[in-house]
Amino acid sequence: MTGETTVRPAVRIHGRSAQRKALRALLDGLPTRCGRLLLTGEPGLGRTTLLQWAARSFRAGPVLHLGPAPDPDDATVTAGQLLDTLRAAAGESPLLVCVDDAHLWNDPARTALVLAAEHLSGAGRVGLLLSAAADRAVAPDFDRLPVVRLDPLAPQRAAALLDDMTEGAAAPAVRGQLLAEAEGNPALLAALVRRLSPAELRGHRPLPVPLADAPALAEAAGGVPTGPNAHARDLLLTVAAAVRASDGPDVDAGLVRAALRRLRPAPGPGARPEPLPAQLALAGDRLRFHSPLVRRTVYATAAPDPRRAVHRALADALESGGHQLPELLHRAWSLSGPAPAPAQAERLAAVAADGTVPASHLLRATAYARAAELTADGAGRAERYTAAAGQALLAGRPEQARPLLVAARRHSAPAAVRGRAELVRGLVELRDGPVGDAHQSLLLAASLLAADAPADAATAAMAAADAAWAAGDLPACLATLAPASPPGATALDHGPPGPYEREESHERQGRTAPHPVAAVSDHRTGMRALLEGRFDRAGAPLGQVVARGRTEHRPEPLLRSAAAALLLGDVDAARGAGARALAAARQLGSEVLEPRALEYLAYAELRAGRHPQARAHAEEGLRAALRSGQRNTAAHHRAVLALAASIEEEPDVVAGHVAAALDTARRHGLAQAVTLAQWAAARADLGRGRAFDAADRLGLLVLPGPGRGHFAVWRLAVPCFVEAAVLAGREEDAREALTDLAGWAAFGADPQAAAQLARCRALLAPPESADELYRRALARHDEAGGDFERARTALLYGKWLRRRRRPREARGRLGTALAGFERCGAGVWAAQARDELRALGATAPVVRAGTPTRLSRLTPQQLRIARHVAEGATNREVALTLAVSTRTVDYHLRKVFAALGVRSRLELARVVGQAEQAGEARRPAGHQEKTGAQP
């Protein structure tokens, strides 16, 4: 094909670490034992690639490739013949036998292969590695084999593969559509890229429609799926067509049978029932394809006339069953030719908008899109494509909403229609794109809608303010919240309610309900006052928003109430409103609102110091956000997970969450998520005694300058910065930040701020004042609650008392700190408390008593110094961290070198690292190693 894009072969396998680990275990075991594995997955997922990888990786002996498949009519292959072949190939060495596409072997050959392998399992060192397509049921001969399954690639892995294929040449919009169409199938992704010209790949020309056409699907599926006879072919096409108007991957078997009776005469009474085609599975009364790719290929490669006949039969079968929307869809698909059909389009759109008709958002999106195709005038098409995009967004499918919006833009339309399209576009980008782009789209939507649809204009203005908030653009946020904004505009409602996010009836009709004027006015007034620093004027209106949330049952007002409560520091009210919003979103089946409700719950738990609960909510919210295509919300959840993990002994987990959050947040301009993630990384550094690193990170966030963190978040990180800065010898910077913390504490929005302020002042105070400030801080903690922050204050107080040579008081404070850290799961901070207790000569429990080892020769103080030096700290940095003199560190370090028999800091790092990995070093009680695998 002229002009097609050259697909660069992937330089590495993407997203198959678990499968390669299983294959590696098989290969590594062959020198001493036999092994068998069946590698299965739908066509195009890379079974052959992994088989080839295993063959290349095997070095212990020969590799025997058996194939191609025997002739289907040849039943002469016996187990004895295969056994002789395997023995001859093996010789005295281990043998790896690879059989690709074993499902294509005939029954006798498969049986012989399995029997031969079983016979060798007791006497030889033979590995049998089979691959079989999962577009059909697994052959009975393979039932006893261990199975390694290949699933479609996760979105991030598929994106990495696409970038590998194209060397990053795909335009962002094209990239998104390719990934959506490929559905994680590497072979289909490659076929789609090959189909595009370089101009199409770079977004200079429109993409072909449909993007995944019949040839591309057939190429990925390994050919056009067929049945053994006409009945089987009709059955395959009928199931594939029925799924298009279904809310899931399966369909009612009775509906399929009813449609088949309309397609061809029923067999006579004595006829034998036809067997089910291998590509289909029957579970109860539901039929489905084993492979979604094969299902798509069956439908796409069918001739137009049979396809229309099947849709007509399905529509007739549904006519009297009360399934109004599926029936109309099948009727619309049965029409011949591309000519418009205004009457059918009007009826289909009317039913899609009817909230009393039961249907999912995704099915309504399909109906609106088909109605748009059948609409004659351009404005009507644009309106219906826009409605389809809105429903796709509600279904959690932003990748489907984007091309629908592109289709809407091709047609001229009045301002109100164009405004709604920009509104949907802005909401899509707000959840899954650059928030700067979202802000501009939403401002344009508000302008276009102001005259004809003021309620929708208010929705657009609220969303624009939210986009500015997420971007950390304070002037833009204030401008959007100004009194001149459309009535009802407010902010902070991460994707505020609008024509595509309402209670059930409004969601389905695509209409807005009037905003509670008092509630949104209070929210706007309070938010603006807060952002302008007029804390005294923000409390009352935001308090009214919180109070109204106690009687609400709709998720959107409840989310506003939770947001206002967080701003006021009323953590209990925020948790209550967030929990009710989550329940309401689930009751409505809202894929869009659920991850947002979980985000507010996670933030509330963090503010309360309940890190395990915050982690649980964020983990669930992350799954929901990824499932509904909300990468921006997912970035916020990853930042929360990083903050929760930063108090535990999981540096790799923190780093993983921080990297994943920043990957999206930086590309999409999410200043709030960036600030939270960087704060998490710095707090992890501080917990591990890396005060200099923590001070450097946090200084960029909290001190004035172009890199200052998000305007609503950076103040929360000031206590960490003050502690790190004091330990790093940057007292002047700490005092500068303390002024901001004092203003924040006076506002009263953060229940921990007053105690944290007293703690920070104690860190900077002369000895004669520090004692009283620490006691005052602990008293404030008793009023505010929160184990973690109180334990941090007790730890710092205990360190201070130890330096003042008041060991009995220090031991009490450090014991209190240790108990508090253990209670809230702050393992890395508990380790600090244990080390301080050991330095006092107090007994600190360890996980493993064990036998004496190299590190057990060290005193507690020597061990602490050795660990810090092994992590790369200078003697001066260690001295500041441990609050001792540099001379003391020099003295103990010489003792460490002598006790361990090492001559350099590099050698010391190696000894300590090996000991830590082997579990030789003292560890906190209850410590467990964790893998830190990312979702």
LINWOGI-V873011 format. One record per helix or strand. SS is the DSSP state (a for helix, b for strand). FROM is the first residue (numbers start at 1). LEN is the number of residues. If there is no record, write none. Layout:
BEGIN
{{SS:FROM:LEN} {SS:FROM:LEN}}
END
This chain:
BEGIN
{{b:4:1} {a:17:13} {b:35:7} {a:47:11} {b:63:3} {a:79:12} {b:95:5} {a:102:3} {a:107:15} {b:126:8} {a:140:3} {b:147:3} {a:155:12} {a:172:11} {a:186:10} {b:197:1} {a:198:4} {a:214:8} {a:230:15} {b:250:3} {a:253:11} {b:280:4} {b:286:4} {a:292:10} {a:304:15} {a:324:10} {a:342:12} {a:361:14} {a:378:17} {a:398:12} {a:415:18} {a:435:15} {a:454:18} {a:474:7} {a:504:6} {a:517:15} {a:535:15} {a:555:14} {a:571:18} {a:591:17} {a:611:17} {a:631:15} {a:651:18} {a:671:17} {a:691:12} {a:714:14} {a:731:17} {a:753:12} {a:767:18} {a:787:17} {a:807:17} {a:827:13} {b:846:1} {a:855:3} {a:860:11} {a:875:8} {a:886:15} {a:905:13} {b:924:1}}
END
